[in-house]
């Protein structure tokens, strides 16, 4: 399990959730207002890690989509390069640069006001920050718990298999002793 970031429509971090390790990229989140109503796009679930050092992380969906297209084109170029006879091949196709998928969501002025120390944290902002830290801690704890449960299940299965083998060996041993006893009697 790993952490996935829930963003609003602008790509700004709104919440944290657990995601399967195989989940990549981003996916839309829809909400249905009423029974039979049309689903409304309310945000995205992003399975791309957030780098440290951002005051207010914002996911750049356009940069991610453009990079995915560049990767697709690169793979096509590699396939075409590999299809050529060796004597006709030029240099290996250059892999596209990886852009920053997470960017700063605050303006330089907002960052400057934070850095100047004149901005006092309101109780609501402190609670929001504490809540975000608790959510991150909870997600990490739940991921560790899920991994521990999976490890325990694997160990229990291994114990059950060993016990089954032991019972089979005991039955085989008893059958062998019975056969030896029958031969001694006859």
Backbone torsions as a table, in degrees:
resi	resn	phi	psi	omega
1	UNK	NA	149.0	176.3
2	UNK	-142.5	172.7	-177.9
3	UNK	-88.4	140.3	172.7
4	UNK	-119.1	143.9	-177.6
5	UNK	-100.2	130.8	175.1
6	UNK	-94.3	125.4	179.7
7	UNK	-116.9	162.2	172.3
8	UNK	-83.6	-172.9	-177.8
9	UNK	-65.8	-23.4	178.6
10	UNK	-85.5	-2.6	179.9
11	UNK	88.2	4.5	-178.9
12	UNK	-80.0	138.2	-179.4
13	UNK	-56.7	127.6	-180.0
14	UNK	-120.8	-30.7	-176.5
15	UNK	-163.1	173.9	178.5
16	UNK	-128.6	141.7	178.7
17	UNK	-140.0	166.8	175.4
18	UNK	-89.6	144.6	179.2
19	UNK	-136.3	155.9	175.6
20	UNK	-66.8	147.7	-179.0
21	UNK	-59.3	-26.5	-177.6
22	UNK	-81.7	-10.4	-178.7
23	UNK	-71.6	133.2	179.1
24	UNK	-135.0	166.1	174.4
25	UNK	69.3	-142.9	-179.8
26	UNK	-140.0	158.1	177.0
27	UNK	-141.1	147.3	-178.2
28	UNK	-72.1	152.0	174.8
29	UNK	-116.2	125.4	-179.4
30	UNK	-113.6	153.4	175.5
31	UNK	-133.1	134.8	177.8
32	UNK	-98.0	121.9	-174.4
33	UNK	-69.8	-44.7	-177.2
34	UNK	-141.0	167.1	178.9
35	UNK	-61.9	126.4	-179.1
36	UNK	80.5	-1.6	-179.3
37	UNK	-77.8	165.6	178.9
38	UNK	-75.4	136.6	176.1
39	UNK	-66.5	141.3	-177.9
40	UNK	-114.3	131.3	177.2
41	UNK	-69.0	122.5	-177.5
42	UNK	-117.6	-9.3	-179.3
43	UNK	168.5	-163.0	-178.0
44	UNK	-137.9	151.0	173.1
45	UNK	-105.8	113.8	-172.0
46	UNK	-110.4	122.4	179.6
47	UNK	-105.6	41.0	176.3
48	UNK	-117.7	125.5	-176.6
49	UNK	-61.9	146.6	178.4
50	UNK	-89.1	126.2	178.0
51	UNK	-73.3	155.7	178.4
52	UNK	-72.6	157.4	172.6
53	UNK	98.2	1.4	178.1
54	UNK	-97.5	134.4	178.9
55	UNK	-71.7	-45.5	179.6
56	UNK	-139.8	91.1	-175.4
57	UNK	-60.6	137.9	175.6
58	UNK	-131.2	127.1	179.7
59	UNK	-79.4	127.0	179.8
60	UNK	-94.5	89.7	-176.7
61	UNK	-61.3	-38.2	-179.7
62	UNK	-63.8	-44.6	178.5
63	UNK	-62.1	-39.5	179.3
64	UNK	-65.0	-46.5	-180.0
65	UNK	-62.6	-42.4	179.1
66	UNK	-64.0	-38.9	178.7
67	UNK	-66.7	-39.6	178.4
68	UNK	-62.6	-39.7	177.5
69	UNK	-66.3	-41.6	178.2
70	UNK	-62.7	-38.6	177.1
71	UNK	-64.9	-40.7	178.8
72	UNK	-61.8	-44.5	178.5
73	UNK	-64.7	-38.7	177.7
74	UNK	-62.1	-44.9	179.5
75	UNK	-62.7	-37.3	176.1
76	UNK	-64.2	-42.0	179.1
77	UNK	-65.4	-38.6	177.9
78	UNK	-65.3	-43.3	179.3
79	UNK	-62.1	-42.1	178.3
80	UNK	-66.0	-39.4	179.3
81	UNK	-63.8	-43.0	-179.3
82	UNK	-69.5	-25.3	-179.9
83	UNK	-75.6	-19.3	179.9
84	UNK	-74.0	149.4	171.8
85	UNK	-62.6	150.8	-174.3
86	UNK	-56.7	-37.0	-177.4
87	UNK	-73.3	-13.6	179.4
88	UNK	-99.6	-6.3	-176.4
89	UNK	-75.2	137.9	172.4
90	UNK	-94.9	-151.9	178.9
91	UNK	-69.6	154.7	176.8
92	UNK	-57.8	135.9	179.4
93	UNK	-57.7	133.9	-176.9
94	UNK	-72.0	132.7	179.3
95	UNK	-75.6	141.4	-178.6
96	UNK	-68.4	148.9	176.5
97	UNK	-68.9	147.6	179.1
98	UNK	-92.3	116.6	178.9
99	UNK	-79.2	173.8	174.7
100	UNK	-79.5	119.0	178.6
101	UNK	-83.8	-25.6	175.6
102	UNK	-108.0	129.4	-179.3
103	UNK	-126.4	170.7	180.0
104	UNK	-73.2	129.8	-179.6
105	UNK	-91.8	-7.3	178.3
106	UNK	-98.7	152.4	175.1
107	UNK	-76.5	161.1	176.7
108	UNK	-57.8	-33.3	178.9
109	UNK	-66.9	-41.9	178.7
110	UNK	-65.0	-38.5	177.9
111	UNK	-66.5	-42.1	179.0
112	UNK	-61.2	-40.6	179.8
113	UNK	-67.3	-32.8	176.3
114	UNK	-69.0	-39.1	-176.5
115	UNK	-77.4	-22.9	-178.1
116	UNK	-72.7	-17.4	179.0
117	UNK	82.9	-0.2	-179.6
118	UNK	-79.5	-16.8	-178.4
119	UNK	-85.1	116.7	176.2
120	UNK	-92.6	140.3	-179.4
121	UNK	-78.4	125.3	178.4
122	UNK	-76.8	160.4	178.0
123	UNK	-58.2	-35.8	179.2
124	UNK	-66.6	-43.7	178.4
125	UNK	-63.7	-38.6	178.6
126	UNK	-64.8	-42.1	177.8
127	UNK	-64.1	-39.9	177.9
128	UNK	-63.7	-42.5	178.5
129	UNK	-64.7	-45.3	178.4
130	UNK	-62.2	-40.2	179.0
131	UNK	-63.4	-42.2	178.9
132	UNK	-62.6	-42.4	177.9
133	UNK	-64.1	-40.9	178.2
134	UNK	-64.8	-39.7	178.0
135	UNK	-63.4	-41.9	177.0
136	UNK	-63.3	-43.9	179.1
137	UNK	-63.6	-41.8	178.0
138	UNK	-62.5	-43.6	179.4
139	UNK	-61.8	-42.4	178.6
140	UNK	-65.0	-42.6	179.6
141	UNK	-63.8	-42.8	179.1
142	UNK	-65.4	-36.4	177.5
143	UNK	-65.7	-42.5	177.7
144	UNK	-64.5	-40.3	179.7
145	UNK	-64.0	-43.3	179.3
146	UNK	-62.2	-41.1	178.5
147	UNK	-65.2	-41.1	178.9
148	UNK	-64.0	-42.2	178.2
149	UNK	-63.0	-39.9	178.0
150	UNK	-65.4	-43.5	177.9
151	UNK	-61.6	-42.6	178.7
152	UNK	-62.9	-41.2	179.0
153	UNK	-62.7	-40.5	178.7
154	UNK	-64.8	-42.3	178.9
155	UNK	-65.2	-41.9	177.9
156	UNK	-62.3	-39.4	177.2
157	UNK	-63.8	-41.6	179.3
158	UNK	-64.3	-41.2	178.0
159	UNK	-63.1	-44.4	179.6
160	UNK	-62.1	-40.2	178.4
161	UNK	-65.5	-40.8	178.3
162	UNK	-65.3	-41.3	177.8
163	UNK	-63.8	-39.2	177.9
164	UNK	-63.8	-43.5	177.7
165	UNK	-63.1	-40.6	180.0
166	UNK	-63.3	-44.0	178.0
167	UNK	-60.8	-41.5	179.5
168	UNK	-64.4	-41.1	179.3
169	UNK	-65.7	-38.5	177.8
170	UNK	-64.4	-40.2	178.0
171	UNK	-66.3	-42.7	178.1
172	UNK	-62.6	-40.3	-179.8
173	UNK	-65.8	-43.0	179.0
174	UNK	-63.9	-40.9	178.7
175	UNK	-65.0	-38.8	178.4
176	UNK	-65.7	-43.3	178.3
177	UNK	-63.9	-38.5	178.5
178	UNK	-64.2	-42.8	179.8
179	UNK	-64.7	-40.1	178.8
180	UNK	-65.7	-41.9	179.5
181	UNK	-63.9	-40.6	-179.6
182	UNK	-66.0	-36.4	178.2
183	UNK	-69.1	-36.9	179.1
184	UNK	-67.5	-34.7	-179.6
185	UNK	-71.4	-36.9	-176.7
186	UNK	-88.7	NA	NA
